[in-house]
Amino acid sequence: MASLESSIGIVTGIIAVLTTVVAVTRHLTKVQDQGERDKVAAENRDLLRKVAELEARRGQLLDQISVAGRAGSAALHQKTELDSALQSLMAATGASGGSIYVPVRSPRGEVHGLAFLCIEPFSNQTQVLRSKIIPLKSLAGRCFVSGESFVVVNAAKSPDHFQLANEIAEYLPSTTLNIALPSGGDVVGVLQLLSREGEDGFREEDVVRVSALIAPIAEGVAAISRSPDYLKTLGLGDDTKAVEGTILYFDLSGSALLFQELSSTFALDLLNEYFERVCEAAFRGGATMDTYMGDGALLRFNVPRPQPEHELAAVKAALEMGRAFQEMKEYWVAISPQLAAVQHRSGISTGPLLRANLGHSQVQNLTVIGHPVAVAAALCDAADRDRTVTLVSQETYVAVKDQVVAKELERARLGKAERFTDAAWEIIGLR
């Protein structure tokens, strides 16, 4: 790390000197004759090119320090070797651009897109592009999904070309060579080589020629993909900042009846009473309020306050909240029998949660994000609307199954929650 920082200092000093020279030569062009001006202008252009190269080199060094800081020296070594392998392959094939893509997976393992593990040439624009997820409906995505390597002529005009890349990287490809990277019978990534208009493009025979050279790259990609620091190497996330926690999402089904049967002022009083009673029950169980959302709210357990058995704490809190609601509902029904249709529902899920400021840069809220939030909300939505009920995800159920009485739901009843969890369980009570 120290050697990288020392290199950055040297490169920065050289850039400062060259920039001064460029300024001086610009002044001299004003006082020399035409011949001298042309000569100085050529030298000036050469110096500007060198400054740009050194800026890129400094950027590469900073990127290496960033990778080392996020994922450690072992991941940096693997990443640097792949960068060198890509540069060597580009030189051997005459490519002026190149990338190595790897899959980005959801918490359940499905591939939703590709990310840049390596990208050349290094520039400020390509580094911005590295932060983007490339959709599977792209040339690289088609190569990954099909496992087939191919050449595309007039790539910029292909309907599958990721057009945003042109705008960000300011690189308009003429032909692309897309090579699937196999390992152990699976495709672990994609190598893509590019040529610009006016450069020698790739041909079909290049598919076979380059495919014979990719074994070391495929092995390197497979090794990085197996690493626990995989996402950190890509700069897509730092799982060490995530905390295992449990989300409880609840709402009031049929709350519109309050405003239909009662005056707005009285309905609002009852709604606030509802939040007061059920949230108080949750807080006694160790919950932290995250966000109110209309007639519902999101509660979290074990974030930020450590809480042993946070899964069971959430289930117990949900049952207490249900009892608090039923007691309060007797008064509601006495006011208007129509309010018997109003019900309290809860959805609970467990998994990694990340605390984050979310929203527009001028108006942000501190909240938690992560897969369990979507699961809990989907389970709450899937719960019956004609009774008070608590549903938990498979992840939560595994942690509490020895301490609760529960009934597994049929998958047909899960609704959109089926996309988020393998199974769901209705909590009947405690053992």
C-alpha positions in Angstrom: 0.0 0.0 0.0 2.9 2.4 0.9 4.5 1.7 -2.5 1.3 2.5 -4.3 0.9 5.8 -2.4 4.6 6.7 -3.1 4.0 6.0 -6.8 1.0 8.3 -6.8 3.2 11.1 -5.3 5.8 10.7 -8.0 3.2 10.6 -10.8 1.5 13.7 -9.3 4.8 15.6 -9.3 5.5 14.7 -12.9 2.0 15.8 -13.9 2.6 19.2 -12.2 5.9 19.7 -14.0 4.5 18.7 -17.4 1.5 21.0 -16.9 3.8 23.9 -16.3 5.8 23.1 -19.4 2.6 23.0 -21.4 1.7 26.4 -20.1 5.1 27.8 -21.1 5.0 26.3 -24.5 1.6 27.8 -25.1 3.1 31.2 -24.3 6.0 30.7 -26.7 3.7 29.9 -29.6 2.6 33.5 -29.4 6.1 34.9 -30.1 7.7 32.4 -32.5 7.5 32.4 -36.3 5.2 30.0 -38.0 7.7 27.2 -38.3 8.7 27.4 -34.7 5.0 27.7 -33.7 4.2 24.4 -35.5 7.1 22.7 -33.9 6.2 23.9 -30.4 2.5 23.1 -31.0 3.5 19.5 -31.9 5.6 19.2 -28.8 2.7 20.7 -26.8 0.4 18.0 -28.1 2.9 15.4 -27.2 3.2 16.8 -23.7 -0.6 16.9 -23.3 -0.8 13.3 -24.3 1.8 12.4 -21.7 -0.1 14.3 -19.1 -3.3 12.4 -20.0 -1.4 9.1 -19.8 0.0 10.1 -16.4 -3.4 11.2 -15.2 -4.7 7.8 -16.2 -1.8 6.1 -14.5 -2.5 8.0 -11.3 -6.2 7.0 -11.6 -5.2 3.4 -11.9 -3.0 3.6 -8.8 -5.8 5.2 -6.9 -8.2 2.4 -8.1 -5.7 -0.2 -6.9 -5.5 1.4 -3.5 -9.3 1.5 -3.4 -9.5 -2.2 -4.2 -6.8 -3.1 -1.7 -8.7 -1.1 1.0 -12.0 -2.7 0.2 -11.0 -6.3 -0.4 -7.4 -6.8 0.7 -4.1 -7.5 -1.0 -5.0 -10.9 -2.2 -8.0 -9.6 -4.2 -5.8 -6.7 -5.5 -3.2 -9.2 -6.7 -5.9 -11.2 -8.6 -7.5 -8.1 -10.0 -4.1 -6.7 -11.2 -3.2 -10.0 -12.9 -6.5 -9.9 -14.8 -5.9 -6.3 -15.8 -2.5 -7.2 -17.2 -3.9 -10.3 -19.0 -6.6 -8.1 -20.6 -4.0 -5.5 -21.7 -1.8 -8.2 -23.2 -4.7 -9.8 -25.1 -5.7 -6.4 -26.5 -2.1 -5.8 -27.7 -2.0 -9.3 -29.3 -5.4 -8.8 -31.2 -5.1 -5.1 -32.0 -8.1 -4.2 -29.9 -8.4 -0.6 -28.8 -10.9 -1.4 -26.0 -11.6 -4.3 -23.8 -13.6 -5.5 -20.8 -14.1 -8.5 -18.5 -17.6 -8.8 -17.2 -18.8 -10.9 -14.3 -22.4 -11.7 -13.1 -24.2 -9.7 -10.4 -26.6 -11.9 -8.5 -29.6 -11.2 -6.3 -29.6 -12.5 -2.7 -31.4 -15.6 -4.0 -28.7 -16.3 -6.6 -30.4 -15.2 -9.9 -28.2 -13.2 -12.3 -29.7 -9.8 -13.0 -26.9 -8.2 -14.9 -23.2 -8.0 -15.5 -20.5 -5.7 -13.9 -17.1 -4.6 -15.1 -14.4 -6.5 -13.4 -11.8 -5.0 -15.7 -12.1 -2.2 -18.4 -9.5 -0.7 -20.7 -8.4 1.9 -21.6 -8.4 3.4 -18.1 -10.0 6.9 -18.1 -12.3 9.0 -15.9 -15.1 8.0 -18.3 -14.5 4.3 -18.1 -14.3 4.4 -14.4 -17.8 6.0 -14.3 -19.0 3.2 -16.5 -17.5 0.6 -14.0 -20.2 1.6 -11.5 -23.0 0.6 -13.9 -24.8 -2.7 -14.0 -25.0 -3.9 -17.6 -28.4 -5.5 -18.4 -28.5 -9.1 -19.7 -30.2 -7.6 -22.8 -26.9 -6.5 -24.2 -24.2 -8.1 -26.3 -22.2 -9.2 -23.3 -25.4 -10.4 -21.6 -26.4 -12.4 -24.6 -22.9 -14.0 -24.6 -23.2 -14.8 -20.9 -26.7 -16.3 -21.0 -26.2 -18.4 -24.2 -22.6 -19.4 -23.4 -21.8 -18.8 -27.1 -19.0 -16.6 -28.4 -19.5 -14.4 -31.4 -18.5 -11.3 -33.4 -20.8 -8.4 -34.1 -20.1 -6.0 -36.9 -21.5 -2.5 -36.7 -21.9 -3.1 -32.9 -23.0 0.4 -32.1 -26.1 -0.1 -34.3 -27.0 -3.5 -32.8 -30.3 -3.5 -30.8 -28.5 -5.4 -28.1 -25.7 -2.9 -27.7 -25.7 -1.1 -24.4 -26.0 2.5 -25.7 -25.4 4.2 -22.4 -21.8 2.9 -22.6 -21.2 5.1 -25.7 -22.4 8.2 -23.9 -20.4 7.6 -20.7 -17.1 6.2 -22.1 -17.2 8.3 -25.3 -16.2 5.2 -27.2 -18.2 4.2 -30.3 -17.3 0.5 -31.2 -17.2 -0.7 -34.8 -16.9 -4.4 -34.1 -17.1 -6.4 -30.8 -15.7 -9.8 -30.1 -17.7 -11.5 -27.3 -16.1 -14.5 -25.7 -17.7 -16.6 -23.0 -15.4 -17.5 -20.1 -16.1 -21.1 -19.0 -15.1 -22.8 -15.7 -16.2 -26.1 -14.4 -19.0 -26.4 -17.0 -20.4 -22.9 -16.2 -20.0 -19.5 -17.8 -18.3 -17.3 -15.1 -17.9 -14.2 -17.2 -17.5 -12.6 -20.6 -14.4 -11.2 -22.4 -15.3 -8.4 -24.8 -12.8 -6.8 -27.2 -13.6 -3.7 -29.2 -12.4 -1.9 -32.3 -13.3 1.6 -33.4 -14.4 2.8 -36.8 -11.3 2.9 -39.1 -9.5 0.2 -37.1 -9.1 -3.4 -38.2 -12.3 -5.1 -37.0 -12.7 -8.7 -35.8 -13.7 -11.6 -37.9 -15.3 -15.0 -37.3 -11.9 -16.7 -37.2 -10.9 -14.5 -34.3 -13.5 -16.3 -32.1 -11.5 -19.5 -32.4 -8.2 -17.7 -32.1 -9.0 -15.8 -29.0 -11.0 -18.6 -27.4 -7.7 -20.6 -27.4 -6.0 -17.9 -25.3 -8.6 -17.3 -22.5 -8.0 -20.2 -20.1 -5.9 -18.1 -17.6 -8.4 -15.3 -17.7 -11.3 -17.7 -17.1 -9.5 -19.3 -14.2 -8.7 -15.8 -12.7 -12.4 -14.7 -13.0 -13.6 -18.0 -11.4 -11.2 -17.5 -8.5 -12.3 -13.9 -7.8 -16.0 -15.0 -8.1 -15.5 -17.6 -5.4 -13.9 -15.0 -3.1 -16.0 -13.7 -0.2 -14.7 -10.2 -1.2 -16.3 -10.6 -4.6 -18.6 -7.6 -4.5 -16.0 -5.4 -2.8 -13.5 -6.1 -5.6 -16.1 -4.8 -8.0 -16.8 -1.8 -5.8 -20.5 -2.7 -5.8 -20.8 -3.1 -2.1 -19.2 -3.7 1.2 -21.0 -6.5 3.0 -18.9 -6.0 6.1 -21.1 -2.9 6.8 -24.3 -4.9 6.6 -25.8 -6.3 9.8 -28.0 -9.4 10.2 -31.4 -8.1 11.3 -35.1 -8.7 11.2 -37.7 -6.5 9.6 -41.3 -6.3 10.7 -43.6 -4.6 8.3 -47.2 -4.0 9.4 -50.3 -2.2 8.1 -54.0 -1.7 8.8 -56.0 -3.5 6.2 -59.3 -1.7 5.4 -58.2 1.6 7.0 -60.2 3.6 4.4 -63.3 2.5 6.4 -62.2 4.7 9.3 -62.5 7.8 7.0 -65.6 6.5 5.4 -67.5 5.9 8.6 -66.1 8.7 10.8 -65.2 12.3 10.5 -61.6 12.9 9.2 -60.6 14.3 12.6 -62.0 11.4 14.6 -60.6 8.9 12.1 -57.1 10.4 12.4 -57.4 10.2 16.2 -58.1 6.5 15.9 -55.3 5.9 13.5 -52.8 7.7 15.8 -54.2 5.6 18.7 -53.5 2.5 16.6 -49.9 3.5 16.0 -49.5 4.4 19.7 -50.8 1.0 21.0 -49.2 -1.4 18.5 -45.9 0.4 18.3 -45.7 0.6 22.1 -46.1 -3.2 22.1 -43.3 -3.5 19.5 -40.9 -1.2 21.4 -41.3 -3.3 24.5 -40.0 -6.2 22.4 -36.9 -4.3 21.4 -38.1 -2.8 18.0 -36.7 0.4 16.5 -39.0 2.5 14.4 -37.7 3.0 10.9 -40.4 4.6 8.7 -44.2 5.3 8.8 -45.9 4.6 5.6 -49.6 5.6 5.4 -51.5 3.2 7.6 -48.4 1.1 8.3 -44.8 1.2 9.3 -41.5 -0.6 9.1 -39.8 -1.8 12.3 -36.3 -3.2 12.7 -34.7 -5.5 15.2 -30.9 -5.8 15.9 -30.3 -2.6 13.9 -28.8 -0.5 15.3 -29.1 -1.9 18.8 -27.6 -5.5 19.1 -30.4 -7.9 20.2 -29.9 -11.6 20.8 -32.6 -13.8 19.1 -33.9 -10.9 17.1 -36.0 -13.2 14.9 -37.9 -14.5 18.0 -38.1 -11.0 19.4 -39.8 -9.8 16.2 -42.3 -12.7 16.2 -43.2 -12.1 19.9 -43.6 -8.4 19.2 -45.9 -9.1 16.2 -48.1 -11.3 18.4 -48.3 -8.7 21.1 -49.1 -6.0 18.5 -52.0 -8.2 17.2 -53.4 -8.6 20.7 -53.1 -4.8 21.3 -55.0 -4.2 18.1 -57.8 -6.7 19.0 -58.3 -5.0 22.4 -58.5 -1.6 20.7 -60.8 -2.8 17.9 -63.6 -3.7 20.4 -64.0 0.0 21.0 -63.9 0.8 17.3 -66.6 -1.7 16.5 -68.7 -0.3 19.3 -68.5 3.0 17.5 -69.3 1.6 14.1 -70.0 -2.1 13.3 -68.6 -1.5 9.9 -65.1 -1.2 11.4 -65.1 -4.9 12.1 -63.7 -5.3 8.6 -60.5 -3.4 9.6 -57.6 -5.8 10.3 -54.0 -5.7 11.4 -51.4 -7.6 9.3 -47.6 -8.2 9.8 -44.9 -9.6 7.5 -41.5 -10.5 9.0 -38.2 -11.4 7.3 -34.5 -11.8 8.3 -31.3 -11.1 6.5 -28.4 -8.6 5.9 -29.5 -5.0 6.4 -27.5 -1.9 5.5 -28.1 1.5 7.2 -28.2 4.2 4.6 -29.3 7.8 3.9 -32.0 7.4 1.2 -33.7 10.0 -1.0 -32.9 13.1 -2.9 -29.7 14.8 -1.9 -31.6 17.7 -0.4 -34.1 15.5 1.6 -32.8 12.2 2.9 -33.9 9.8 5.6 -31.8 7.4 7.6 -33.3 4.0 7.0 -32.3 0.4 6.3 -32.1 -1.3 2.9 -31.8 -4.9 2.0 -33.6 -8.0 0.7 -35.5 -8.5 4.0 -37.3 -5.2 3.6 -38.8 -6.3 0.3 -39.7 -9.7 1.6 -41.5 -8.4 4.8 -43.5 -5.9 2.7 -44.5 -8.6 0.2 -45.6 -11.0 3.0 -47.6 -8.3 4.7 -49.3 -7.6 1.3 -49.9 -11.3 0.8 -51.6 -11.8 4.2 -55.4 -12.3 4.4 -57.3 -9.0 4.7 -60.2 -10.5 6.7 -58.3 -11.3 9.9 -55.4 -10.3 12.0 -52.4 -12.4 10.9 -48.6 -12.6 11.0 -46.5 -14.2 8.2 -42.8 -14.9 8.3 -40.3 -15.8 5.6 -38.4 -19.0 5.4 -35.3 -17.3 6.8 -37.1 -16.1 9.9 -38.9 -19.4 10.4 -35.7 -21.5 10.4 -34.5 -19.4 13.4 -37.7 -19.7 15.4 -39.3 -23.0 14.4 -38.6 -24.7 17.7 -40.3 -21.9 19.7 -43.4 -21.2 17.7 -46.5 -23.0 16.4 -46.7 -22.2 12.7 -48.5 -23.3 9.5 -46.8 -23.3 6.1 -48.7 -21.3 3.4 -49.5 -22.8 0.1 -47.4 -21.2 -2.6 -50.5 -20.1 -4.5 -51.3 -17.8 -1.6 -47.9 -16.0 -1.6 -48.7 -13.6 -4.4 -45.7 -11.5 -5.3 -43.9 -12.7 -2.2 -43.2 -15.9 -4.1 -40.5 -14.0 -6.0 -38.7 -13.2 -2.7 -38.8 -16.2 -0.5 -38.8 -20.0 -0.9 -41.6 -20.4 1.7 -43.8 -18.5 4.1 -45.3 -19.5 7.4 -48.3 -18.2 9.4 -47.5 -17.8 13.1 -50.2 -19.3 15.2 -48.6 -18.8 18.6 -45.7 -19.6 20.8 -44.8 -23.0 22.2 
